[in-house]
């Protein structure tokens, strides 16, 4: 239920690499909303190569990153307990293409929809829409606005497990 992700975001102008640690998801009672403890830092291409090769320790990299917080250190410590001294291993990769759309909801707040096309091993392709609830917005209000947007567009969908689970 813990995962590290090494993500490269590339545009025509630049490329950035991010190391993200995620903890166990906490679901709403109806299973449609989730909160995942997450800590993310930007790393250099050289560090990314070392992380993939297993020559750089992901937990140590995250723990020693600038701007460390109590929340980050707590997640790192929880992951250390789970790992129990073993090395973190790369288990594979998938490719995610993302389009971000700014949306002004009639309910009075701004949000970003992330339209994802993910190619998993075996050429399995999944499509999904992610919506990160904006800071300061009630998650239930955001969920209702999101569902109303899709209802107006006559789009039907269902909650799905995260990409790491599907991988």
C-alpha positions, 0 to 999 in steps of 0.5 A, spaced: 500 500 500 506 504 499 509 506 492 514 510 490 513 513 483 518 516 478 515 521 473 518 525 468 514 530 465 516 533 458 513 538 454 516 541 447 520 546 451 523 542 458 523 536 462 522 535 469 523 529 473 519 528 480 520 522 485 513 521 489 512 517 495 505 515 496 501 512 502 495 508 503 489 511 500 483 513 505 476 512 501 470 516 503 464 511 505 461 511 498 468 509 495 468 515 490 473 519 493 480 518 496 485 521 499 492 519 498 498 521 503 503 524 498 510 527 498 513 529 492 520 532 490 523 534 483 530 530 482 535 531 477 536 526 471 542 523 474 538 522 480 533 519 476 538 514 473 541 512 479 534 511 482 532 506 476 538 503 477 538 502 484 544 505 486 541 511 489 536 510 495 529 513 494 527 513 501 534 517 503 533 521 497 526 523 499 528 524 507 534 529 505 530 533 500 530 540 501 524 543 505 522 537 509 516 537 513 514 533 519 509 530 514 514 528 509 518 525 515 512 521 517 511 518 511 518 516 510 518 513 517 512 509 515 515 506 509 522 504 512 518 500 517 514 497 511 521 496 507 524 493 514 531 494 511 530 491 504 532 495 498 526 499 494 526 495 487 523 498 481 517 493 479 516 496 472 513 502 468 507 505 464 506 511 460 501 516 461 499 522 457 496 527 460 492 533 458 490 538 463 483 542 462 482 549 467 474 549 469 470 554 472 465 550 475 458 554 476 458 552 483 463 558 484 470 555 484 476 553 479 479 546 478 483 542 473 481 536 470 486 531 468 485 527 462 489 521 462 491 516 457 495 510 460 498 505 456 500 499 461 504 493 459 501 488 454 499 494 450 493 495 455 490 502 454 486 505 460 482 512 459 480 516 466 479 523 468 482 525 475 480 531 479 484 534 484 480 537 489 482 545 490 485 547 497 479 550 501 474 547 497 469 542 501 470 535 497 463 533 497 461 540 494 467 538 489 464 531 488 457 534 486 460 539 482 464 534 478 458 529 477 454 535 475 459 537 470 459 530 467 451 529 467 450 536 463 455 533 458 451 526 458 458 522 460 457 516 465 463 514 469 465 510 475 470 510 480 477 506 479 482 504 483 489 508 482 494 507 476 499 503 481 493 498 483 491 497 476 499 496 474 
